[in-house]
Amino acid sequence: MLRKLLPHITIVMCLMYVVFFCIDRVNSAMAFIDNEITKWLLLALCLISIVDALWLIADERRKARRRQERLAAKKRAARAGSR
């Protein structure tokens, strides 16, 4: 569940930061970027992005390993069949 939800949370938080940046450029008195809450949100975004990236890397490595195992099994089967 969390694995499917994490990318969506990351997208929403990134869009929040884009909006904060735009509002802060138009009206700097609102101080969206230089705010304690924004700093904590940035930390959360960074941590969520790291976890999401690690899960993606792990999934890609697992898929590559399965592909290699299937290819090796096909080669063994082809060698056994040609004998």
C-alpha positions as CSV (number, residue, x, y, z in Angstrom):
1,M,0.0,0.0,0.0
2,L,2.7,2.5,1.0
3,R,4.8,1.6,-2.0
4,K,1.9,2.6,-4.3
5,L,1.1,5.7,-2.3
6,L,4.6,7.1,-1.9
7,P,5.0,8.4,-5.5
8,H,1.7,10.2,-5.4
9,I,2.7,11.9,-2.1
10,T,6.0,12.9,-3.7
11,I,4.2,14.5,-6.7
12,V,1.8,16.4,-4.5
13,M,4.6,17.7,-2.3
14,C,6.7,18.8,-5.3
15,L,3.7,20.6,-6.8
16,M,3.2,22.3,-3.4
17,Y,6.8,23.6,-3.6
18,V,6.3,24.9,-7.1
19,V,3.2,26.8,-5.9
20,F,5.1,28.1,-2.8
21,F,8.0,29.2,-5.0
22,C,5.6,31.0,-7.5
23,I,3.7,32.7,-4.7
24,D,6.9,33.7,-2.9
25,R,8.2,35.3,-6.1
26,V,5.0,37.3,-6.5
27,N,4.6,38.3,-2.9
28,S,7.7,37.8,-0.8
29,A,6.0,39.2,2.3
30,M,4.1,35.9,2.6
31,A,7.5,34.2,3.2
32,F,6.5,30.7,2.1
33,I,10.0,29.6,1.3
34,D,11.6,31.1,4.5
35,N,9.2,29.4,6.9
36,E,9.8,26.7,9.6
37,I,6.9,24.6,8.3
38,T,8.2,24.7,4.8
39,K,11.6,23.6,6.0
40,W,10.0,20.5,7.7
41,L,8.0,19.8,4.5
42,L,11.2,20.0,2.5
43,L,12.8,17.4,4.8
44,A,9.8,15.1,4.5
45,L,9.9,15.5,0.7
46,C,13.6,14.6,0.6
47,L,13.1,11.5,2.8
48,I,10.1,10.3,0.9
49,S,12.0,10.8,-2.4
50,I,14.9,8.8,-1.1
51,V,12.7,5.9,0.1
52,D,10.8,5.9,-3.2
53,A,14.0,5.9,-5.2
54,L,15.5,3.0,-3.2
55,W,12.3,1.0,-3.7
56,L,12.5,1.7,-7.5
57,I,16.1,0.6,-7.6
58,A,15.4,-2.5,-5.7
59,D,12.5,-3.4,-8.0
60,E,14.6,-2.9,-11.1
61,R,17.4,-5.0,-9.8
62,R,14.9,-7.8,-8.8
63,K,13.4,-7.7,-12.3
64,A,16.8,-7.8,-14.0
65,R,17.8,-10.8,-11.8
66,R,14.6,-12.6,-12.7
67,R,15.3,-12.0,-16.4
68,Q,18.8,-13.3,-16.1
69,E,17.6,-16.4,-14.3
70,R,14.9,-17.1,-17.0
71,L,17.5,-16.6,-19.7
72,A,19.9,-19.0,-17.9
73,A,17.1,-21.6,-17.5
74,K,16.3,-21.4,-21.2
75,K,20.0,-21.9,-22.1
76,R,20.2,-24.9,-19.7
77,A,17.0,-26.3,-21.2
78,A,18.3,-25.8,-24.8
79,R,21.6,-27.5,-23.9
80,A,19.7,-30.4,-22.3
81,G,17.4,-30.8,-25.3
82,S,20.2,-30.8,-27.8
83,R,22.0,-33.7,-26.1
